[in-house]
Amino acid sequence: MAQRRELLTLALAAFAAPAFAQSPKPIRLIVPYPPGGPLDIVARALADKVKDSLGTVIVDNKPGAGGNLGADLAAKAAPDGTTLVMGAVATHAINPWLFSKIPYDALRDFTPITGVAQVPNVLVMNPEAADRFGVKSVADLVAFAKKNPGKLNYGSGGNGSAGHLAGEMFKAQAGVFMVHIPYGGGNPAQLALLSGQVDLNFDNLASASANVKAGKLRALAVTTTKRSPAVPELPTIAESGGALAGFDIHTWFGLFGPAKLPPEVTGKLNKAFVEALASPELKARLASLMAEPMPTTPEQFGAFVKAELAKYEGVVKRSGAKVD
């Protein structure tokens, strides 16, 4: 009987071993915005690309509170590498200053893994307004605005939006005053520009490109320090020189884990996602969104986020925007 029990125990152990050795718990990649947007599209492409090295990655859309809801879920998750978030300039650089209360600390509550992509904004004008004011370049725009304070206006997707803050940064650095007109989202703001209700916008390059190509909008410059590979013929605002020489504002997003993620786990995740970003498939996917890959080390990404957070403190405070 003893021998039979021993054999039975060994048999059960052999049967159970494969189940124990199955693939680890899937990684939950939180996207703090609705499905279908650039972050969601790229997150799903990344999830598919890293499945051979990391196993199953499930994209989980958790929109709400301008991205704060999804970011907070990741901040409060166990630091074991099974919960990540696709954070962005809003969740980790703008919202901490825009919202009167925020449930997480953008630096202390996260482990940076890698940057993913950056998308330039573009300064676009209504062509009729540009011709009426004699504006063909950023320098022309600044000169006209200085001579005619308050005559120009610009639209945005709302108070505290990327377009609003880009406009406020431009006004501060150029030393001009333009009237801000907020709309209920990026699409209404663009329609207002197309119809001539506003003179100019600081729009997302991907959103504005079709109308620029069709001649319905006039692009003056991109908002990054370097020209965009998607439109290399378009100068940067910084190229106009003077007080605008250091102008740099753009949309970016990247991967974060909860704070206190073990270094070996962080390193494994970084390696897998950086390799994915170098693949032709991901480069093509990002190019279709007019985005550029932004792979970094965890340390580089952490330093970048810290600098962005500091930059937007002044920008948001100057704008006067606040969400209670």
N, C-alpha and C positions, 0 to 999 in steps of 0.2 A: 504493500500500500504506500509506503514511504517513497519507494522508487517511482510509482505511478504519479504521486503528487508532484515529485520533483520534475518529471517529464512534462506534466501538465503546466507547471509554472514556467518552464523554459519555452514551451510552445506559445503560451500567452504572451510572454515577453517578446518573442520573435514576431508575433502578430502585431503587437502594439508599437514596436520600434518604428516602422515606416510612418505611422500616423504622427508620432512625435517628431519625426524628421521632416515633416511637410514644411512648405514655404512659411516664412514668418508672417506675422500680422501685417495686413496691407497698410501702406502709408496713406494717410488722409491728407490731401492737399486742399486746404481751404482757399477758395477765391471769394473775397469779401464783397463781391459785386454780382449782379445778375448774369445769367448765361448769355453768351453771344457777343460780349465785348472783347476788346483786345486781350485783357488779362486772362479771360476764360479760354479764348482760342489758343493762346500760347501755353497756358497751363495744361490743356488737354494734349497738345502736341508734345510737350515735355514728358507728360505722364506715359505716353505711348513709347517714347524714345528710351526711357530709362528702365523699362520693365525687365529687360534682360539682366541688368546689373543690380537693381534694387527690389525687384519683384513688383507686385501689383501696386499701382498708385491710383487711388480713387479721388477724382476731383469733386469737391463738395462746395457748392455755391451757397454762401451765407451772407446775403446782402443786408444792409440796414445801418442806419446812423452814419452815413457817409463812408462806410467801410469799417467803422469802429467795432461793430458787432463781430464780424469774422476775425478781425485781428485779435480781439480780446479772447475769443475761443482758443486761438492758438497760444496766446500768452499764458493761459491758465491750464493748458494741457500738460500731461506728464512729459518730462524731458528725456524721452527714450527714442526719439527719431521717427515715431510713427504719426506725428501730427506736425504739419508744416503750413505756412500761409504764404500766399503770393501778395506780399505787401507792396505798397506803392508810395509815391510822393505824398499823396493825400493822407494815408494812414500813418505814415512815419515821419512826416516833415511839416505838413500843413495843419492837419486836424488837432494836434496837441496845442496849437495856438488859437485855432479857430473856435473850438468848442470850449465852453466855460467849464465843463466837466468831462473827463475822459477816463475810461476804466482801466487804462494800462499806461505804463511808462514806455515810450517809444524806444528807449535805449536799454534800460535796466531789465525789461521783461522779455527780451528776445535775444536769440543767438543768430547773428547774421550768417548766412550760408554762401550766397553769391548773388550778385546783380544778374538780372536776366536781360532786360532790354531798355532802351531809351527812345523816345519819340520826340522830335523837335516840334515846337509850336511855330506858327508862321504869322507874320504881320501882314494882314491883307486889307485892302481898301475896296470900297465900291468904286468902280472905274470912273463913273460920272463925277463923283465927289473928288477923286484924285485929279481929274482933268480940270475941274472947276477951281480947285485950290492950287493947281500947278505943282502937284506932288508926283515926282517920278522916283524918288529915293528916300531913304530914311533921313538923310541930311535935309532934303526939301521939307519933309514932314516936321522935323524939329524946328527949322527956321520959320515955317508958317505958324506953328503952334506958339512960338515965342512972341511973334508979332500979333497974334490973335488969341490971347488967352481965353479959354472957355468956348471958343467957336467950334472946335472939333469935339466930337463925341465918339465913344466906343462902346460896343456891346459885349456882353459876356453871358455865360450860362447861369449866372447868379452871383450873389455876394459870396466871396470866399472861393469862387471857382478858379481853375487854373488861368482862364482868360482874364478874369478880374485882377488876379494878383500879378500877372505879367504886365498888364496895363499900369498898375500902380508902381511896379518896379521901373517901368519905362519912364513914367512921369517924374519919379523921384530922381533918377539918374540923369535924365535929359534936362531937368529943371523946367518942365512945362506943365500946364494945366489943361486937362481934357475932361469932359463930363462923362462919367460912367453910367451906362444904362443897363441894369441887370434884367435878364430874361429867365424864364423857367426851364432852362436847359440849353445845351449846345445847339440843337437844331433850330429852336425859335430864334436864337441869337444870330445864326447864320442866315435865316430867312429875312430877318430885319436888315442885315447888311446887304443882301441881294436886292431888296426892295428899296434901298436908299434911306431907310429909317435911321440908320446910324452910318457913320463915315468909315469906321475901321473896326477890326476885331483882331485879337490875338488868338487864333484858332489852332486846333490840332491839325498838323500837316496832312494826315490821312483823310480827315474830314473835309478839308478845304481843297485838296488837290484836283478833284474832278471839275469843280467850278473855276479853278485857276486855269486849267488846261482849256476849258471851254470859253475862256475870256470873260466870264461873268464876274470874276474877282481879279484884282490885281495884287500879286504878291510882291512885297517890297524886300523882305528879308526873313531868314529863319532866326530863331531866338537862342540857338546854341552857340558856343564859342567857335565851333568848327562847322563848316558847310556840311550839309546832309548829302550822303551818297545818292539818295533818291532824287535830289534836285541840285546837282553840283553847280549849276549855273547861277543859283540864287545866293546872293551874299548873306552874311550874318549881320545882325544889328551891330555887333561889336566892331565890324569892319568900318563903320561910319566914324569911328574914333572918338576923340574927346572924352567926355564923361561917360559915354556908352561903351568904351573900349573893353570893359570887363563884363558886359551884359551877358547873362547866361541863365536861362530858365527853360526847363523842359519837363516832360512827363517821363517818369521812370518807374520800373517795378522790379522786384527781386524776391528771393526766397529767404524766409526766416523760420527758425524753430523756436520753441520756448527757451527761456533763460536756463542756464546751467546744462545745456546739451553737452554730453561728453565729447572731448576733442576728437576721439577716434570716430565717433558717429558723425560729427560735423565734417571731418575730413572725407569720409566715405561719400556723404551726400554731395559735398562740393565737387568731388572728382566726377561723380556720375552726371551731375547737371551741367558742369562746365564742358565735359565731353559731348553731351547732347547738343549744347549750344553751338559747338563747332561743326556739327553735321550739316551737310548740304541741305537736308530736308528742313531743319530748323531755320537755317539762314534764309532759305526761300520763303518760308512761312512768315518770318519777321519782315522780309523785304516787301511782301504783299501788303503788310500793314504800315509800310514806310517806317519801320522801326529798325534799330541797329542792335546787334547782340552786345551785351554788357557783362561778359564773364569777369569775375574777380575772385580773389582769395577771400576767405571770411574776414580777414583783418582789413583788407582794402575796402570791402563793402561796409564794414562797421564804421570806418573812418569817413567814408563818403556820406553815410546816413547822418552821422553826427554833424558834419559840415552843412548838410542840407537843412537839418533841423535848426541850426543856428541862423542860417540865411533867412529862412522863412519867418523866424520870430519877428524880425524887423519889418518884413514885407507885410505880414498880416496885421501887425499893430498900426502901420502907416495907413493901411486900407480902411481901418475901422470896422472891418467885418467881424461878426461874432455870431455863433450859434449857441443858443441857450439849451 
